[in-house]
Amino acid sequence: MKILVCIKQVPDMESKFKVDSAGTWYDESNLAFRINEYDEYAVEQAVQVREQVGDADVTVLSVGPERVKEAMKKALAMGCDRGVHIADDAIASRDPFEIASIITDFAADKNYDLIFTGMQSQDRGSAQVGVLVAEMLGRPALTTIVGFTLDNGVITAKRELEGGMKGVLKAPLPALVTCQLGLNTPRYPTLPNIMKAKKKELLSLSVAELAKSEALAATEKVAFPEKRGGGLILEGEPADLAGRLLGILREKTNVL
């Protein structure tokens, strides 16, 4: 079985963000970067499948600048067998369609039985890349999954729905799965596995070999949300509060 897991490197969400000089993305200087949290669950599920079936090979893929190799090394230390880095310094300016096209161009002739991605990235949050790859490859997509089993070439997945509900889907291989937080418990890379990861294959490809599609959308502007005034807390007896509340509504709004 051949498995592909796609990951993205994102800033640590505890970082202090600033809008860049172009006003279309965040300033990447002085930021700490890490593997996208949703993608850690994708890596863990891919490794679990390999452990289940035995005869399987897991490739981790990431598109981005040289620094993304650090995130890939963690995936290799978690148990992926090899890595493919698609070098692209302009990844921040590419829309989801372009990124999905790059991944699809790489994967099209590799005959992967299973492709795992995170549900979304923590920085852009579009949740589009995984499903676009599935569409471009012509295979079913099981999205936002919080439960996964594989038996005789058929996936049974539990996925998160609105209002706290869950849905159960079945799909044959080949298929693509996007992983939600809580799907599993991502393993912590041990020191021996970190050392082993340094010897694993990490192939680099130029994005120019794969980027054949034009963007369908462009970011015009990035800005912080506008600050709003603080709330007003009313204290006292209910009868008095009702009158005060009506007075505030008449004064501040057009409700009454």
Secondary structure, DSSP 4 states (H G I P E B T S, - for coil): -EEEEEE-EEE-TTS---B-TTSSSB--TT--EEE-HHHHHHHHHHHHHHHHHSS-EEEEEEEESTTHHHHHHHHHHHT-SEEEEEE-TTGGG--HHHHHHHHHHHHTTT--SEEEEESS-TTT----HHHHHHHHHT--EEEEEEEEEEETTEEEEEEE-GGG-EEEEEEESSEEEEE-TTSS-PPPPPHHHHHHHTTS-EEEEEGGGT--S--S-------PPPP-PPP----S-HHHHHHHHHHHHHHH-S--
